[in-house]
Amino acid sequence: MRNVLVSGAGIGGPTLAYWLHRAGFSVTVVERSPGLREGGQAVDVRGVALDVIGRMGLGEQVRAVRTRMRGMSVVDGSGAELFRSQEHTYSSGRLDSPDVELVRDDLVSLLYKATEPDVEYVFDDSITALQQDEHGVRVEFERGGLRTFDLVVGADGLHSAVRRLAFGPEERFAQHLGQYLAIFPAPNLLGLDNWQVWFRDGETGGAVYPVRDNTELRVTLGFGSPPLSYDYRDVVAQKEIVAKQLAGAGWEVPRLLSEMAGAPHFYFDAMQQIHLDSWSAGRVTLLGDAGYCASPLSGQGTSLALVGAYVLADELARHDDHTTAFSAYETRLRPFVAANQTLATENSGGPAAEESVDRAKNAISLT
């Protein structure tokens, strides 16, 4: 089992490819997008996930591009300040913590550069069918024909095609958390200087914070709602949903919605978790959001992907039999996943307690 296909070139996929290559595997990564996905929010690398980054030799590079927030404010719909802190932010926790917050596309770029010389990357393609037998997995690609691999790993996110093909439809495994979130870039029209602003106006809310040396904002807009029916690939329709839901919101929301209309990169999705009784089916297994999404509300999706990739590669390197390796992967990782998924639901309407985050981010050993 030395020939592995990984679906998804986000965070978990390239990290897994790095460690599998180190262990002597031949790795192909297929990504539906024409290139690395740009945009997205600031993400956190916390606790044991920092050890994974350090063992990859990327610690210094990750810290060099970290955000430099000085603090945060919370305002209401009229813009009145309700709270401020220069000790912590909702997105990254304590500012004196060794944990690192950075923009998602910076982390994805670093992981890609660390693996590109040794890993086959196939962009602008996707898996459309999987057929397993005792010798391997025959994979049909949308553009690239047929190929056979010893193992297939779905690291392709919340709406994983690999999970759908090997395990069944998404609705069997998704748990809706009652909220939707939109994320997009905008010019720094508020003139923020390494300072976050969070707002709450009825059932809507969100945050803005500067990146790229304060030249750009990353905007997060959210609203509460039961499950909505929409095409998760139709960006125009998604922007219309967000504009409608936040049409009456105060503060600077009208200006932010105006910027959203022309935003070049846009993310919109339900806050959901993924729960499966097993993360593997024969020669196919799942990694990160595809197998155990905790949702952005947990603040731990990136760390789960990094640690999950390390543990999966470690178990595949230890065992000649993939069934044993997949079982060991689940045994080691499930308590860590459970602890981090709980963070998303611990405090409705706000971040989990600092003590809970500290426990969850270190709830596994890499040795």
C-alpha positions in Angstrom: 0.0 0.0 0.0 2.5 2.5 -1.2 0.5 4.5 -3.7 -2.0 7.0 -2.1 -4.4 9.4 -3.6 -5.4 12.4 -1.5 -8.4 14.5 -2.5 -8.1 18.1 -1.4 -5.2 20.5 -1.5 -6.2 22.6 1.5 -4.5 22.1 4.9 -5.0 18.4 5.8 -4.2 17.0 2.3 -0.7 18.6 1.8 0.2 17.9 5.4 -0.7 14.2 5.0 1.2 14.2 1.7 4.3 15.6 3.4 4.4 12.9 6.1 3.5 10.1 3.7 6.3 11.1 1.4 8.7 11.1 4.4 7.6 7.5 5.1 8.3 6.4 1.5 4.8 6.6 0.0 4.1 7.8 -3.5 1.4 10.5 -3.2 -0.9 12.2 -5.6 -3.1 15.1 -4.5 -6.1 16.0 -6.6 -7.9 19.4 -6.2 -11.1 20.5 -7.8 -10.0 24.2 -8.0 -7.7 25.4 -10.8 -5.1 26.3 -8.2 -4.7 26.8 -4.5 -7.8 28.3 -3.0 -7.4 32.0 -2.0 -9.4 33.9 0.6 -10.8 32.6 3.8 -10.6 33.7 7.4 -7.7 33.8 9.8 -7.0 30.4 11.3 -5.3 29.2 14.4 -2.6 26.7 14.9 -2.8 25.7 18.6 -1.3 23.3 21.1 -0.1 20.0 19.6 -0.8 21.3 16.1 2.2 23.6 16.6 4.3 20.6 17.2 3.2 19.2 13.8 4.2 22.4 12.1 7.5 22.5 14.0 8.3 18.9 13.0 7.7 19.9 9.3 10.3 22.7 9.7 7.7 25.4 9.1 7.5 26.9 12.6 9.6 30.0 11.8 7.8 30.6 8.5 4.4 30.3 10.0 5.3 32.7 12.8 6.7 35.2 10.3 3.3 35.6 8.7 1.1 35.5 11.8 -1.4 38.2 12.5 -0.3 41.1 14.8 -3.5 42.0 16.5 -3.3 44.5 19.4 -6.8 43.7 20.7 -10.5 43.9 19.9 -13.7 45.8 20.4 -17.3 44.6 20.6 -20.0 46.9 19.3 -23.8 46.8 19.0 -25.9 47.6 16.0 -25.7 51.4 16.6 -21.9 51.2 16.8 -21.7 51.8 20.5 -18.8 50.0 22.1 -19.8 47.3 24.6 -16.4 45.8 25.4 -12.8 46.0 24.5 -9.7 44.0 25.3 -6.0 44.4 24.7 -5.3 41.0 26.3 -7.2 38.6 24.0 -9.3 38.4 20.8 -12.2 36.1 20.1 -10.5 34.7 17.0 -7.1 33.9 18.5 -7.4 33.8 22.3 -4.8 35.4 24.6 -2.4 37.6 22.7 0.5 36.4 24.9 -0.2 32.8 23.9 2.4 30.7 22.0 -0.5 29.7 19.6 -0.3 31.3 16.1 -3.1 33.0 14.1 -2.5 33.5 10.4 -4.5 33.9 7.2 -5.6 30.6 5.8 -4.2 31.2 2.3 -0.8 31.9 3.8 -0.8 28.5 5.6 -2.0 26.7 2.5 0.8 28.3 0.4 3.5 27.3 2.9 2.2 23.7 3.0 2.1 23.5 -0.8 5.6 24.8 -1.2 6.9 22.3 1.3 5.4 19.4 -0.7 5.3 20.4 -4.3 8.8 19.1 -5.3 7.9 15.6 -4.0 4.2 15.2 -4.5 2.1 15.0 -7.7 -0.5 17.7 -7.7 -3.4 17.5 -10.1 -5.5 20.7 -10.2 -8.8 21.4 -11.9 -10.0 17.8 -11.5 -12.1 15.8 -9.1 -13.0 12.2 -8.2 -16.3 11.0 -9.7 -16.3 7.3 -8.9 -14.5 4.8 -6.7 -14.4 1.0 -7.2 -12.6 -1.1 -4.6 -11.3 -4.6 -4.8 -8.8 -6.6 -2.8 -5.9 -5.1 -4.6 -6.7 -1.4 -4.7 -9.1 1.4 -5.6 -10.0 2.2 -9.2 -10.6 5.9 -9.4 -12.5 7.7 -12.1 -11.7 11.4 -12.5 -13.9 14.1 -14.1 -11.1 15.0 -16.5 -8.2 12.6 -16.0 -9.6 9.3 -16.9 -9.0 6.2 -14.7 -6.2 5.4 -12.3 -5.7 2.8 -9.6 -4.3 3.5 -6.1 -3.6 1.4 -3.1 -5.5 3.8 -0.8 -7.7 6.9 -1.2 -8.0 9.7 1.5 -10.8 12.2 1.4 -9.4 15.5 2.7 -11.9 17.5 0.6 -13.8 19.4 3.2 -17.3 19.6 4.6 -19.0 18.7 1.3 -16.5 15.8 0.6 -17.0 14.0 -2.7 -15.0 11.1 -1.3 -17.3 10.8 1.7 -20.4 10.8 -0.5 -19.0 8.2 -2.9 -17.6 5.8 -0.2 -20.0 6.4 2.8 -23.2 7.9 1.5 -25.0 11.3 1.3 -24.0 14.2 3.4 -27.3 14.5 5.3 -26.6 11.2 7.0 -23.6 12.7 8.8 -24.1 16.4 9.1 -25.3 18.1 12.3 -26.6 21.7 11.7 -25.6 24.2 14.4 -28.2 26.8 13.6 -26.0 29.4 12.0 -24.6 30.5 8.6 -21.3 32.3 8.0 -20.0 34.4 5.1 -16.3 35.3 4.7 -14.8 37.7 2.1 -12.0 40.3 1.7 -12.5 44.0 1.4 -10.4 47.1 1.4 -9.6 48.5 4.8 -12.4 51.0 4.6 -12.6 51.3 8.4 -8.9 52.2 8.8 -8.3 49.4 11.4 -4.7 49.1 12.7 -4.2 45.5 13.8 -7.5 45.7 15.7 -10.5 43.5 15.5 -14.1 44.7 15.7 -16.9 42.3 16.5 -20.6 43.3 16.3 -23.9 41.9 17.3 -27.3 43.1 16.0 -30.2 40.9 16.9 -29.8 37.5 15.2 -27.0 38.8 13.0 -23.3 39.5 13.8 -19.8 39.1 12.7 -16.3 40.5 12.7 -13.8 42.5 10.7 -10.0 42.5 11.1 -7.1 43.8 9.0 -4.5 41.6 7.3 -1.7 42.2 4.9 -0.1 45.0 6.9 -3.5 46.6 7.4 -4.2 47.0 3.7 -7.1 44.5 3.6 -10.0 43.4 5.7 -11.3 40.0 6.2 -15.0 40.2 6.8 -17.1 37.7 8.6 -20.9 38.0 8.5 -23.2 35.6 10.2 -26.9 34.9 11.0 -29.0 32.4 12.7 -31.2 30.2 10.6 -32.6 26.6 10.3 -31.1 24.7 7.3 -31.5 26.6 4.0 -31.8 25.1 0.5 -29.2 26.5 -1.9 -26.5 25.4 -4.3 -23.2 25.6 -2.4 -21.3 26.3 -5.6 -23.6 29.2 -6.7 -21.7 32.2 -5.3 -24.2 34.7 -6.7 -27.1 33.1 -5.0 -25.2 32.8 -1.8 -24.4 36.5 -1.8 -28.1 37.2 -2.3 -28.9 35.1 0.7 -26.4 37.0 2.9 -27.6 40.4 1.6 -31.2 39.5 2.4 -30.5 38.2 5.8 -28.4 41.2 6.9 -30.4 43.8 5.1 -31.6 45.5 8.3 -28.4 45.2 10.3 -26.8 48.4 11.6 -23.2 49.5 12.3 -21.1 49.3 9.1 -22.9 46.3 7.7 -24.4 48.2 4.7 -20.9 49.2 3.5 -19.6 45.7 4.1 -22.5 44.2 2.1 -21.7 46.7 -0.7 -18.1 45.4 -0.8 -19.3 41.8 -0.6 -21.1 42.2 -4.0 -17.8 42.5 -5.9 -15.6 40.4 -3.6 -13.3 38.2 -5.7 -13.2 35.4 -3.1 -16.2 34.4 -1.1 -17.0 31.6 1.3 -20.5 30.8 2.6 -21.8 27.8 4.4 -23.8 26.4 7.3 -22.1 25.9 10.6 -22.2 22.1 10.7 -20.4 19.2 12.3 -19.7 15.8 10.7 -20.1 12.7 12.8 -19.5 9.2 11.4 -19.4 5.9 13.3 -16.3 5.0 11.2 -13.9 7.2 9.2 -12.8 4.3 6.9 -14.6 2.1 4.3 -12.3 -0.5 2.9 -9.3 1.2 1.4 -10.8 4.7 1.7 -10.5 6.9 4.8 -11.3 10.5 5.7 -9.3 13.4 7.1 -10.2 16.7 8.6 -13.5 18.4 7.8 -14.5 15.5 5.5 -14.5 13.1 8.4 -14.9 15.1 11.6 -15.7 18.8 10.9 -15.9 20.7 14.1 -17.2 23.9 12.3 -15.5 27.3 12.4 -17.3 27.9 15.7 -14.8 25.6 17.3 -11.8 27.6 16.2 -10.0 24.2 15.8 -10.6 23.0 12.3 -7.0 23.8 11.2 -5.5 22.1 14.2 -7.7 19.0 13.7 -6.6 18.8 10.1 -2.9 19.1 10.9 -2.9 16.7 13.8 -5.2 14.2 12.0 -2.8 14.2 9.0 0.2 13.5 11.2 -1.5 10.7 13.1 -2.9 9.0 9.9 0.5 9.1 8.2 2.2 7.8 11.3 -0.2 4.8 11.6 0.1 4.0 7.9 3.9 4.0 8.3 3.8 1.7 11.3 1.5 -0.9 9.8 1.7 -3.0 6.6 -2.1 -3.6 6.7 -4.3 -0.6 5.9 -7.2 -1.9 8.0 -5.0 -2.0 11.1 -3.6 1.4 10.3 -7.0 3.0 9.9 -8.3 1.5 13.1 -5.3 2.8 15.0 -5.8 6.2 13.5 -9.3 6.4 14.8 -8.4 5.0 18.2 -5.8 7.6 18.7 -7.6 10.6 17.2 -11.2 10.2 18.3 -10.8 11.6 21.8 -9.0 14.6 20.4 -11.8 15.2 17.8 -14.5 14.9 20.5 -12.8 17.4 22.8 -12.5 19.9 20.0 -16.0 19.4 18.5 -17.4 20.2 21.9 -15.9 23.7 21.8 -18.3 24.7 19.1 -21.4 24.1 21.2 -20.1 24.9 24.7 -21.1 28.6 24.7 -24.0 29.5 22.4 -23.4 32.9 20.9 -19.7 33.2 22.0 -16.3 31.5 22.2 -15.6 28.5 24.4 -13.9 29.1 27.7 -10.2 29.6 27.7 -9.7 26.6 29.9 -11.7 24.4 27.6 -9.6 25.5 24.6 -6.4 24.8 26.5 -7.6 21.3 27.3 -8.8 20.5 23.8 -5.8 21.8 21.9 -3.5 19.5 23.9 -5.8 16.4 24.2 -3.5 14.1 22.3 0.2 13.1 22.2 2.1 12.8 19.0 4.4 10.1 20.4 
